[in-house]
Amino acid sequence: MAARVAFLQHSPSDVPGLLGTFTAAYGLDVSVHRPDHGPSGLPDPGAFDLLVVMGSVASVTDATVPWIAPERALVAGAVDAGVPVLGVCFGGQLLAEVLGGTVSKAPRTEIGWAPVDTVDPVRVGPGPWLNWHDDRFTCPPGAEALARSELCLQAFVAGPHTGVQFHPEVTAGVVHGWIDEARDRHGVSDADVATLLSGFDDGGHGPEDQTRALLHGFLTRADVAV
């Protein structure tokens, strides 16, 4: 039976993107859930073999967001049960927190495409990767810090779990959706838009091979045959 991969998506635009596409292409059983819809939007514990937590405009540290605490409990339960977790941006911050790290406001917003300083380009490629975040995480106790930018830690591995601050899932369509939403909130400048779209070629493709390699490494450490 194919491994069951549950994606946690926190808005209509925070989609699994390339991670969902590549996971399905490996023949795994993919499901998408919406924790922001309340407890009923969470998958049942035991109903998945791997968990992927996507990004969000919400902050992990915002206690006024009602859906974060139940999601944190689900992720903590998965970790306790030995279920491999991949966390992306907000998801990486939540995973870091569950594993004993901390999440705090970054000195500035990190936005755009840039390479990372990686200690292991096989597990985390040098990029460029897309960042768009206001918070940052520390490396959890016992975890291995794999990549950094000038501003913050960008990736860690803790046993079967992987947390990244950047967005390996993005396509040009996904980023256009984020830009439209940010414009509605007056949260993005024309210069930011140019920076965000600069990582895609004329066909709308970014560094997809690096995303595939990152996912393949996570699945390999999770002991999933692909």
Backbone as numpy.savetxt, mean C-alpha at the origin, in Angstrom:
# Nx Ny Nz CAx CAy CAz Cx Cy Cz
-6.38 -25.78 -4.26 -7.23 -24.58 -4.26 -6.35 -23.34 -4.26
-6.73 -22.34 -5.05 -5.95 -21.12 -5.14 -5.98 -20.35 -3.83
-4.88 -19.71 -3.50 -4.82 -18.87 -2.31 -5.81 -17.73 -2.44
-6.45 -17.37 -1.31 -7.47 -16.31 -1.28 -6.81 -15.02 -0.82
-6.88 -13.99 -1.66 -6.26 -12.70 -1.37 -7.37 -11.66 -1.19
-7.43 -11.07 0.00 -8.43 -10.04 0.28 -7.76 -8.67 0.22
-8.30 -7.79 -0.61 -7.85 -6.41 -0.68 -8.80 -5.53 0.14
-8.23 -4.64 0.95 -9.02 -3.66 1.69 -8.89 -2.32 0.98
-10.00 -1.82 0.48 -10.07 -0.58 -0.30 -10.88 0.44 0.48
-10.40 1.69 0.56 -10.99 2.65 1.49 -11.78 3.77 0.85
-11.91 3.75 -0.45 -12.73 4.72 -1.17 -12.91 4.19 -2.59
-13.78 4.82 -3.38 -13.92 4.34 -4.76 -12.63 4.42 -5.57
-11.71 5.31 -5.19 -10.50 5.52 -5.99 -9.26 4.81 -5.46
-9.30 4.31 -4.23 -8.12 3.65 -3.65 -8.10 2.17 -4.04
-8.06 1.93 -5.32 -8.27 0.59 -5.87 -7.00 -0.25 -5.83
-7.14 -1.58 -5.92 -5.95 -2.43 -5.97 -5.07 -2.18 -7.19
-5.62 -1.66 -8.27 -4.82 -1.31 -9.43 -3.99 -2.46 -9.96
-2.71 -2.18 -10.21 -1.83 -3.20 -10.77 -1.68 -4.39 -9.84
-1.71 -4.16 -8.53 -1.57 -5.28 -7.59 -2.74 -6.26 -7.76
-3.93 -5.72 -7.95 -5.08 -6.59 -8.18 -4.99 -7.30 -9.52
-4.56 -6.57 -10.55 -4.44 -7.15 -11.89 -3.43 -8.29 -11.90
-2.26 -8.04 -11.32 -1.21 -9.07 -11.33 -1.57 -10.25 -10.43
-2.21 -9.98 -9.29 -2.62 -11.07 -8.41 -3.61 -11.99 -9.10
-4.59 -11.41 -9.78 -5.57 -12.22 -10.51 -4.89 -12.99 -11.65
-3.90 -12.35 -12.30 -3.21 -13.02 -13.40 -2.43 -14.24 -12.92
-2.02 -14.24 -11.65 -1.35 -15.41 -11.08 -2.34 -16.54 -10.78
-3.62 -16.29 -10.98 -4.62 -17.32 -10.75 -5.10 -17.41 -9.32
-4.81 -16.38 -8.51 -5.25 -16.39 -7.12 -6.70 -15.91 -7.01
-7.33 -16.25 -5.92 -8.74 -15.92 -5.68 -8.80 -14.53 -5.04
-9.16 -13.52 -5.81 -9.11 -12.13 -5.36 -10.50 -11.65 -4.95
-10.56 -10.99 -3.79 -11.79 -10.33 -3.36 -11.43 -8.93 -2.86
-12.36 -7.98 -3.01 -12.15 -6.59 -2.60 -13.21 -6.21 -1.58
-12.77 -5.58 -0.51 -13.66 -5.24 0.61 -13.51 -3.77 0.96
-14.55 -3.20 1.57 -14.59 -1.77 1.85 -14.76 -1.52 3.35
-13.69 -1.48 4.12 -13.78 -1.20 5.55 -14.42 0.14 5.86
-14.31 1.11 4.93 -14.90 2.42 5.18 -16.42 2.37 5.19
-17.01 1.25 4.81 -18.46 1.07 4.88 -18.91 0.57 6.24
-17.96 0.36 7.15 -18.30 -0.13 8.48 -17.92 -1.58 8.64
-18.20 -2.17 9.82 -17.80 -3.56 10.09 -18.31 -4.55 9.05
-19.46 -4.28 8.45 -19.98 -5.20 7.44 -19.13 -5.21 6.18
-18.28 -4.20 6.02 -17.41 -4.14 4.85 -16.12 -4.91 5.01
-15.87 -5.44 6.19 -14.65 -6.21 6.42 -14.85 -7.68 6.07
-13.82 -8.33 5.56 -13.93 -9.77 5.34 -13.92 -10.51 6.67
-14.51 -11.69 6.67 -14.49 -12.51 7.88 -13.07 -13.03 8.13
-12.60 -12.98 9.38 -11.31 -13.61 9.68 -11.36 -15.09 9.30
-10.32 -15.55 8.69 -10.30 -16.94 8.24 -10.81 -17.12 6.83
-11.34 -16.04 6.21 -11.88 -16.13 4.85 -10.83 -15.75 3.81
-9.59 -15.52 4.24 -8.54 -15.15 3.30 -7.21 -15.72 3.79
-6.32 -15.95 2.82 -4.99 -16.48 3.11 -3.92 -15.41 3.08
-4.20 -14.30 2.41 -3.31 -13.14 2.37 -4.18 -11.89 2.42
-3.60 -10.82 2.97 -4.34 -9.57 3.12 -3.51 -8.44 2.54
-4.14 -7.61 1.70 -3.47 -6.44 1.12 -4.28 -5.20 1.49
-3.64 -4.28 2.19 -4.30 -3.08 2.70 -3.85 -1.89 1.86
-4.80 -1.24 1.19 -4.48 -0.17 0.26 -4.40 1.19 0.96
-4.24 2.24 0.17 -4.07 3.59 0.69 -5.39 4.25 1.06
-5.27 5.46 1.60 -6.44 6.24 2.00 -6.01 7.68 2.24
-6.96 8.60 2.04 -6.68 10.00 2.42 -6.77 10.18 3.93
-7.35 9.20 4.62 -7.43 9.26 6.08 -6.06 9.00 6.69
-5.88 9.49 7.91 -4.64 9.23 8.65 -4.87 8.10 9.64
-3.92 7.20 9.71 -3.97 6.10 10.68 -4.13 6.64 12.10
-3.62 7.83 12.36 -3.63 8.40 13.71 -4.91 9.15 14.04
-5.84 9.26 13.10 -7.07 10.04 13.31 -8.13 9.19 14.01
-8.28 9.39 15.31 -9.22 8.58 16.10 -10.67 8.92 15.80
-10.92 9.97 15.04 -12.30 10.34 14.71 -12.84 9.56 13.52
-11.98 8.84 12.81 -12.44 8.04 11.66 -12.92 6.69 12.19
-14.22 6.42 12.12 -14.76 5.26 12.86 -14.34 3.90 12.32
-13.99 3.82 11.05 -13.70 2.49 10.49 -12.27 2.03 10.72
-11.38 2.94 11.18 -9.97 2.55 11.30 -9.76 1.54 12.42
-10.39 1.73 13.57 -10.17 0.80 14.69 -10.58 -0.63 14.34
-11.78 -0.86 13.74 -12.11 -2.24 13.36 -11.15 -2.83 12.33
-10.68 -1.98 11.42 -9.73 -2.49 10.43 -8.40 -2.82 11.09
-7.96 -1.98 12.01 -6.72 -2.25 12.74 -6.84 -3.59 13.47
-7.99 -3.86 14.07 -8.20 -5.13 14.77 -8.12 -6.31 13.80
-8.67 -6.14 12.59 -8.60 -7.21 11.60 -7.16 -7.48 11.20
-6.41 -6.41 10.94 -5.00 -6.58 10.54 -4.21 -7.22 11.67
-4.45 -6.78 12.91 -3.75 -7.37 14.05 -4.09 -8.84 14.19
-5.34 -9.19 13.97 -5.73 -10.59 14.03 -5.07 -11.41 12.95
-4.94 -10.83 11.75 -4.26 -11.54 10.67 -2.80 -11.78 11.02
-2.14 -10.76 11.53 -0.74 -10.90 11.93 -0.59 -11.98 13.00
-1.46 -11.94 13.99 -1.40 -12.93 15.07 -1.62 -14.35 14.54
-2.43 -14.47 13.50 -2.73 -15.78 12.94 -1.69 -16.23 11.91
-0.69 -15.40 11.65 0.34 -15.75 10.68 -0.07 -15.55 9.25
-1.13 -14.75 9.01 -1.57 -14.46 7.65 -0.72 -13.34 7.08
-0.03 -13.55 5.97 0.84 -12.50 5.41 0.04 -11.25 5.02
0.58 -10.09 5.36 -0.06 -8.81 5.07 0.88 -7.95 4.24
0.34 -7.36 3.18 1.05 -6.35 2.40 0.31 -5.03 2.60
1.00 -4.02 3.11 0.40 -2.72 3.36 0.98 -1.66 2.44
0.10 -0.86 1.82 0.50 0.16 0.87 0.11 1.54 1.39
1.08 2.42 1.60 0.86 3.79 2.06 0.09 3.78 3.39
-1.18 4.18 3.43 -1.98 4.04 4.65 -1.88 2.61 5.18
-1.96 1.64 4.29 -1.88 0.24 4.70 -0.53 -0.11 5.29
0.54 0.45 4.74 1.87 0.23 5.30 2.00 0.86 6.67
1.40 2.03 6.84 1.42 2.70 8.14 0.64 1.89 9.17
-0.53 1.39 8.77 -1.34 0.59 9.69 -0.62 -0.69 10.09
0.01 -1.34 9.11 0.76 -2.56 9.41 1.92 -2.25 10.34
2.65 -1.16 10.08 3.77 -0.78 10.95 3.29 -0.58 12.38
2.16 0.10 12.53 1.61 0.35 13.86 1.24 -0.95 14.57
0.58 -1.86 13.84 0.19 -3.15 14.41 1.42 -3.93 14.88
2.52 -3.81 14.13 3.74 -4.54 14.45 4.60 -3.86 15.50
4.14 -2.71 16.01 4.87 -2.04 17.08 5.63 -0.80 16.67
5.53 -0.40 15.40 6.12 0.84 14.95 5.23 2.02 15.28
5.65 3.20 14.85 4.86 4.40 15.10 4.56 5.11 13.79
3.48 5.89 13.80 3.07 6.68 12.66 2.94 8.12 13.11
3.49 9.05 12.34 3.44 10.46 12.72 3.41 11.32 11.47
3.13 12.59 11.67 3.12 13.55 10.57 4.53 13.72 10.02
4.66 13.67 8.71 5.96 13.92 8.09 6.24 15.42 8.07
7.51 15.82 7.95 7.83 17.25 7.93 7.16 18.00 6.79
6.88 17.29 5.72 6.18 17.90 4.57 5.50 16.79 3.79
4.60 17.17 2.92 3.98 16.21 2.03 5.01 15.71 1.02
5.06 14.40 0.86 5.94 13.81 -0.16 5.06 13.43 -1.34
5.28 14.09 -2.48 4.39 13.89 -3.63 5.22 13.84 -4.90
4.95 12.84 -5.72 5.63 12.70 -7.00 6.46 11.43 -7.10
7.14 11.30 -8.23 7.95 10.12 -8.54 9.40 10.36 -8.17
10.00 9.39 -7.50 11.41 9.52 -7.13 11.98 8.13 -6.84
13.26 7.95 -7.05 13.90 6.69 -6.66 14.01 6.60 -5.14
14.23 5.39 -4.65 14.47 5.17 -3.23 15.85 4.58 -3.06
16.39 4.76 -1.88 17.68 4.16 -1.52 17.38 2.79 -0.95
17.54 1.74 -1.75 17.18 0.39 -1.35 18.41 -0.43 -0.99
18.29 -1.22 0.06 19.40 -2.10 0.45 19.28 -3.44 -0.26
18.15 -3.69 -0.91 17.94 -4.96 -1.60 17.04 -4.72 -2.81
17.63 -4.41 -3.97 16.82 -4.10 -5.15 16.02 -5.28 -5.68
16.33 -6.50 -5.21 15.53 -7.65 -5.62 14.16 -7.59 -4.93
14.17 -7.28 -3.64 12.90 -7.22 -2.90 12.17 -5.90 -3.10
12.91 -4.80 -3.15 12.33 -3.48 -3.38 13.19 -2.78 -4.42
12.65 -2.62 -5.61 13.39 -1.98 -6.67 13.69 -0.53 -6.36
14.67 0.05 -7.05 15.07 1.42 -6.76 14.08 2.48 -7.25
13.07 2.06 -7.98 12.10 3.03 -8.48 12.51 3.56 -9.84
11.94 4.72 -10.21 11.14 5.61 -9.36 9.79 5.02 -8.97
9.38 5.35 -7.75 8.07 4.99 -7.22 7.27 6.27 -6.98
5.95 6.14 -6.99 5.09 7.29 -6.74 4.77 7.40 -5.25
5.00 8.57 -4.70 4.59 8.88 -3.33 3.53 9.98 -3.33
2.59 9.87 -2.39 1.63 10.94 -2.15 1.11 10.72 -0.73
1.77 11.33 0.26 1.39 11.08 1.64 1.84 12.23 2.53
1.16 12.35 3.67 1.49 13.36 4.68 2.09 12.75 5.93
1.85 11.46 6.18 2.35 10.77 7.36 3.51 9.87 6.99
4.19 9.35 8.01 5.28 8.42 7.78 5.31 7.40 8.91
5.97 6.25 8.67 6.06 5.22 9.70 7.52 4.96 10.07
7.70 4.40 11.27 9.01 3.91 11.67 9.07 2.41 11.43
10.28 1.87 11.41 10.44 0.43 11.22 10.02 -0.31 12.49
9.11 -1.25 12.39 8.68 -1.99 13.59 9.83 -2.77 14.21
9.78 -3.01 15.51 10.82 -3.79 16.17 10.98 -5.17 15.51
12.20 -5.53 15.22 12.47 -6.83 14.61 12.29 -6.89 13.12
11.74 -5.84 12.52 11.56 -5.82 11.07 12.84 -5.34 10.40
12.94 -5.56 9.11 14.11 -5.15 8.33 13.74 -3.95 7.47
14.42 -2.84 7.67 14.21 -1.66 6.84 14.89 -1.88 5.49
14.12 -1.76 4.41 14.65 -2.08 3.09 14.91 -0.88 2.20
14.14 0.19 2.36 14.30 1.32 1.44 13.90 2.61 2.13
14.55 3.70 1.74 14.27 5.02 2.30 14.29 6.07 1.20
13.58 7.15 1.45 13.73 8.37 0.67 14.40 9.40 1.56
14.60 10.59 1.03 15.17 11.66 1.85 14.29 11.98 3.04
12.97 11.76 2.89 12.01 12.16 3.92 11.74 11.08 4.94
11.68 9.81 4.52 11.19 8.79 5.45 11.53 7.38 4.98
11.26 6.43 5.87 11.34 5.02 5.52 10.30 4.70 4.46
10.69 3.93 3.47 9.81 3.62 2.35 9.36 2.16 2.30
10.08 1.27 2.94 9.69 -0.14 2.88 10.36 -0.92 4.00
9.62 -1.91 4.52 10.16 -2.84 5.50 9.56 -4.21 5.27
10.26 -5.22 5.76 9.78 -6.61 5.74 9.89 -7.14 7.16
8.84 -7.79 7.61 8.82 -8.43 8.93 8.26 -9.83 8.75
9.13 -10.82 8.62 8.66 -12.18 8.35 7.92 -12.21 7.02
6.66 -12.67 7.01 5.92 -12.73 5.75 5.26 -11.41 5.38
5.40 -10.39 6.22 4.69 -9.13 6.03 5.58 -8.09 5.35
4.97 -7.26 4.52 5.69 -6.20 3.83 4.89 -4.90 3.92
5.55 -3.83 4.29 4.92 -2.51 4.30 5.69 -1.57 3.40
4.98 -0.84 2.56 5.62 0.16 1.71 4.89 1.49 1.86
5.63 2.58 1.74 5.05 3.91 1.82 4.62 4.41 0.44
5.30 3.95 -0.59 4.98 4.37 -1.96 3.79 3.59 -2.51
3.42 3.92 -3.74 2.23 3.32 -4.37 2.62 2.46 -5.57
2.86 1.17 -5.37 3.21 0.30 -6.50 2.01 -0.03 -7.38
0.81 0.26 -6.92 -0.41 -0.17 -7.62 -0.84 0.76 -8.74
-0.21 1.95 -8.85 -0.80 2.99 -9.67 -0.71 2.72 -11.17
-1.77 3.16 -11.86 -1.81 3.31 -13.30 -2.11 4.78 -13.56
-1.98 5.21 -14.81 -2.30 6.59 -15.14 -3.76 6.89 -14.82
-4.65 5.92 -15.06 -6.06 6.13 -14.76 -6.30 6.32 -13.27
-5.63 5.53 -12.44 -5.78 5.66 -10.99 -5.33 7.05 -10.54
-4.19 7.50 -11.02 -3.66 8.79 -10.60 -4.54 9.94 -11.09
-5.07 9.83 -12.30 -6.00 10.86 -12.78 -7.20 10.96 -11.84
-7.68 9.82 -11.36 -8.80 9.84 -10.42 -8.44 10.53 -9.12
-7.24 10.26 -8.61 -6.79 10.92 -7.38 -6.66 12.43 -7.58
-6.16 12.82 -8.74 -6.00 14.24 -9.03 -7.35 14.94 -9.06
-8.33 14.32 -9.70 -9.67 14.91 -9.75 -10.24 15.10 -8.35
-10.06 14.10 -7.50 -10.57 14.20 -6.13 -9.82 15.29 -5.35
-8.51 15.37 -5.54 -7.71 16.36 -4.83 -8.07 17.77 -5.28
-8.37 17.94 -6.55 -8.79 19.25 -7.04 -10.10 19.67 -6.37
-10.99 18.72 -6.15 -12.24 19.03 -5.46 -11.98 19.51 -4.04
-10.90 19.02 -3.43 -10.54 19.43 -2.07 -9.55 20.59 -2.08
-9.23 21.09 -3.27 -8.23 22.15 -3.42 -6.89 21.70 -2.82
-6.57 20.41 -3.05 -5.39 19.84 -2.43 -4.26 19.51 -3.37
-4.28 20.07 -4.60 -3.22 19.75 -5.54 -3.02 20.94 -6.48
-1.76 21.26 -6.77 -1.43 22.36 -7.65 -1.16 21.84 -9.06
-1.11 22.76 -10.03 -0.79 22.36 -11.40 0.60 21.73 -11.47
1.53 22.27 -10.67 2.88 21.69 -10.65 2.85 20.27 -10.09
2.03 20.06 -9.05 1.90 18.72 -8.49 1.34 17.75 -9.53
0.35 18.21 -10.29 -0.27 17.36 -11.31 0.77 16.92 -12.33
1.58 17.87 -12.79 2.63 17.52 -13.76 3.60 16.51 -13.18
3.95 16.68 -11.91 4.87 15.75 -11.25 4.25 14.36 -11.12
2.97 14.31 -10.75 2.30 13.03 -10.54 2.16 12.23 -11.84
2.00 12.92 -12.95 1.80 12.24 -14.23 3.11 11.98 -14.97
4.22 12.51 -14.45 5.48 12.42 -15.16 6.05 11.00 -15.22
5.57 10.11 -14.37 6.11 8.75 -14.33 5.50 7.79 -15.32
4.54 8.28 -16.12 3.87 7.40 -17.09 4.31 7.76 -18.51
4.45 6.73 -19.34 4.82 6.98 -20.72 3.58 7.36 -21.53
3.75 7.52 -22.83 2.64 7.95 -23.68 1.50 6.95 -23.70
1.81 5.70 -23.37 0.77 4.68 -23.30 0.12 4.55 -21.94
0.53 5.40 -21.00 -0.05 5.37 -19.66 0.57 4.34 -18.74
1.75 3.83 -19.10 2.40 2.79 -18.31 3.52 3.37 -17.45
3.59 2.92 -16.20 4.68 3.26 -15.31 5.64 2.09 -15.17
6.40 2.04 -14.08 7.38 0.96 -13.87 6.71 -0.34 -13.41
5.94 -0.93 -14.30 5.12 -2.08 -13.94 5.94 -3.31 -13.58
7.11 -3.47 -14.19 7.94 -4.63 -13.88 8.38 -4.62 -12.42
8.63 -3.42 -11.87 9.03 -3.33 -10.47 7.87 -3.69 -9.55
6.66 -3.29 -9.94 5.48 -3.66 -9.16 5.29 -5.17 -9.17
5.45 -5.76 -10.33 5.31 -7.22 -10.45 6.36 -7.93 -9.58
7.58 -7.43 -9.59 8.65 -8.05 -8.80 8.37 -7.90 -7.30
7.89 -6.73 -6.89 7.56 -6.51 -5.48 6.47 -7.48 -5.03
5.42 -7.61 -5.84 4.33 -8.53 -5.51 4.80 -9.97 -5.51
5.61 -10.34 -6.49 6.10 -11.71 -6.57 6.92 -12.05 -5.32
7.74 -11.11 -4.87 8.53 -11.36 -3.66 7.65 -11.54 -2.44
6.61 -10.71 -2.31 5.68 -10.86 -1.19 5.02 -12.23 -1.23
4.55 -12.64 -2.40 3.88 -13.94 -2.51 4.84 -15.09 -2.23
6.08 -14.94 -2.65 7.08 -15.98 -2.39 7.34 -16.13 -0.90
7.49 -14.98 -0.20 7.69 -15.04 1.25 6.46 -15.56 1.96
5.30 -15.39 1.33 4.05 -15.93 1.90 3.86 -17.40 1.57
4.84 -17.98 0.85 4.80 -19.40 0.48 3.63 -19.71 -0.44
3.34 -18.76 -1.35 2.30 -18.95 -2.36 2.98 -19.24 -3.69
2.67 -20.35 -4.29 3.26 -20.72 -5.58 2.64 -19.88 -6.68
3.48 -19.23 -7.48 3.01 -18.42 -8.61 3.85 -18.71 -9.83
